[in-house]
Amino acid sequence: MIEVQGLTKEYDGRRVVDELTFEVRPGVVTGFLGPNGAGKSTTMRLVLGLDRPTAGRALIDGRPYTELADPLRRVGALLDAQALHGGRTARGHLRWLAASNGLPERRVGEVLAQVGLADAAGRRIRSFSLGMRQRLGVAAALLGDPPVLMLDEPVNGLDPEGIRWIRTLLRDLAAEGRAVLVSSHLMTEMALTADHLVVIGRGRLLADAATSDFIDRHGRTRIRVRAVDPTKLAALLGGTGHDLDATEVDGGAWEVSGAEPERIAALAAADGVVLYEIAVQQDSLEEAFMRMTADSVEYRAEAAL
Amino acid sequence: MRSAAFGAFRAERVKLSTLRSLWVTPLLALMLTAGVTTAVGAALGGRDRNITDDPSIGVFYGLNFGQAALACFGILLIGQEFNTRMIDVSLTAVPRRGRLYGAKLALGGLVGLVVGAAGTAGAFAGYAAIVPGAWDGPPLVRSAVAGVLYQALLVVFCLGVTTALGNLTAAMGLLVPTVFLLSPLLSGVPGIRRVVRFLPDRAGQYALRYVDDPQVGYGHWTGLLIMALWTALAAYGGLRAMRRSPTK
């Protein structure tokens, strides 16, 4: 489990991470979400002890990362897949990592096979595509079979098949009881991968909630309606009589916010409007995120749900 | 935590053996130190055996070239990690910065000792095979021991300076011209010579000489001690930089 407590980092008086507090629990994939420059990478660097916080602290199972003995057995991290020496082979890179934490050599072959790089094990990293480097970075994170994983933008450079692979991998790792923190600025990907979300903007915590709760709370639910006779529908929904927040979208279809589908159906029946489409539509995570940040233009921190 | 320190050292050893551009530099140093001495001895030895009154200059002629490769090794050992930002990965594997740095110093010093011993032995053997009299004289043991230590100290010195600077390019730009070009050149300039003799390479190389130079003003072993002090200073500067933040 990762515990971040009041974590703050300033560079030249500018706050990059601002009193962040959250937890990454075992058994679920926690998505670390925010626009580029929100402070996601800095937060991860602080957790790993690569930078020193101005205030606050980050703990791994109750202890700072820098005090862990054989940290690769506790936490697997992928920060920058490009931060490698291109002159080494994939196997060579993993061999020194294994040696540093007293991990058995056989783990090198195991993780290379797990990430699909077994055939490229003897190739120099400089010949690797970005996607292959990401896979090697994931292999390095898995080397010590750690109960905590922390991956910064792991889908960068991956093709659709690779993205699907990493999504399945992360969900499987969480299902095994590991704590998984994965950052991304790709909302649709996060909606599919993460059970829980930690959303930050300008270094501050904006939300800490289950993915579905986040969408329920910040996204809108709309009811899309079509009728056989569009004029009658327009009269029903466009009028002021029923106190409905309805707008005509395209070709005679209407969208109604803040009402139950049962009520719309009942109103239509009472007025003799024959509906042939009535569908509940929910905002995507991306739309919910946009609405939330628009609601709090100054990125006011909001209480955790 | 003896085992953890050993793990950090083992990781450095594997890093060295898995990167060709890194392990060729000490090999090159060895070949130059022993080979150039032998080649030059062979070229000159038959005709003029008294090119200088100090045979040690002939014995360690190859070291002038070998030490450049050895310095590059010291610089590259940590410098390539700064350049590729792999230092971040190293620090996630070995988060104790002093331990990571200590492992690098230990490996660099050890390689310097091994290459220094082999290179010095090769240079003496190659020179003596061609030029008689190289084995003569009591300073032989001192000169040989100093030849080994000089090379080990040089690696650690360059490693320390590079870590203190936190940048491969800056270290190359500072160390290579000053140590190998400026320092020998300036030692010929009368006024500056008084200062230049205290530079690490000048002081350290004085320990190799058979013949006393009254203008130097300190003893042979003192010369090596001066170089050792420079090395300790560089290593400490590197440790401070490492503890502060090596990656920003």
Chai-1 contact restraints between the chains, C-beta under 6 A:
chainA,res_idxA,chainB,res_idxB,connection_type,confidence,min_distance_angstrom,max_distance_angstrom,comment,restraint_id
A,L48,B,T92,contact,1.0,0.0,6.0,A-B,restraint_1
A,G49,B,P95,contact,1.0,0.0,6.0,A-B,restraint_2
A,L50,B,D88,contact,1.0,0.0,6.0,A-B,restraint_3
A,L50,B,L91,contact,1.0,0.0,6.0,A-B,restraint_4
A,Y65,B,P95,contact,1.0,0.0,6.0,A-B,restraint_5
A,T66,B,P95,contact,1.0,0.0,6.0,A-B,restraint_6
A,P71,B,P95,contact,1.0,0.0,6.0,A-B,restraint_7
A,L72,B,A93,contact,1.0,0.0,6.0,A-B,restraint_8
A,A77,B,T92,contact,1.0,0.0,6.0,A-B,restraint_9
A,A83,B,R85,contact,1.0,0.0,6.0,A-B,restraint_10
A,A83,B,M86,contact,1.0,0.0,6.0,A-B,restraint_11
A,A83,B,D88,contact,1.0,0.0,6.0,A-B,restraint_12
A,A83,B,V89,contact,1.0,0.0,6.0,A-B,restraint_13
A,L84,B,M86,contact,1.0,0.0,6.0,A-B,restraint_14
A,H85,B,T84,contact,1.0,0.0,6.0,A-B,restraint_15
A,H85,B,M86,contact,1.0,0.0,6.0,A-B,restraint_16
A,G87,B,L19,contact,1.0,0.0,6.0,A-B,restraint_17
A,G87,B,S21,contact,1.0,0.0,6.0,A-B,restraint_18
A,R88,B,T18,contact,1.0,0.0,6.0,A-B,restraint_19
A,R88,B,L19,contact,1.0,0.0,6.0,A-B,restraint_20
A,G92,B,T18,contact,1.0,0.0,6.0,A-B,restraint_21
A,R95,B,V14,contact,1.0,0.0,6.0,A-B,restraint_22
A,W96,B,A11,contact,1.0,0.0,6.0,A-B,restraint_23
A,W96,B,V14,contact,1.0,0.0,6.0,A-B,restraint_24
A,W96,B,K15,contact,1.0,0.0,6.0,A-B,restraint_25
A,L97,B,A93,contact,1.0,0.0,6.0,A-B,restraint_26
A,A99,B,R10,contact,1.0,0.0,6.0,A-B,restraint_27
A,A99,B,A11,contact,1.0,0.0,6.0,A-B,restraint_28
A,A99,B,V14,contact,1.0,0.0,6.0,A-B,restraint_29
A,S100,B,G7,contact,1.0,0.0,6.0,A-B,restraint_30
A,S100,B,A11,contact,1.0,0.0,6.0,A-B,restraint_31
A,S100,B,A93,contact,1.0,0.0,6.0,A-B,restraint_32
A,S100,B,V94,contact,1.0,0.0,6.0,A-B,restraint_33
A,G102,B,G7,contact,1.0,0.0,6.0,A-B,restraint_34
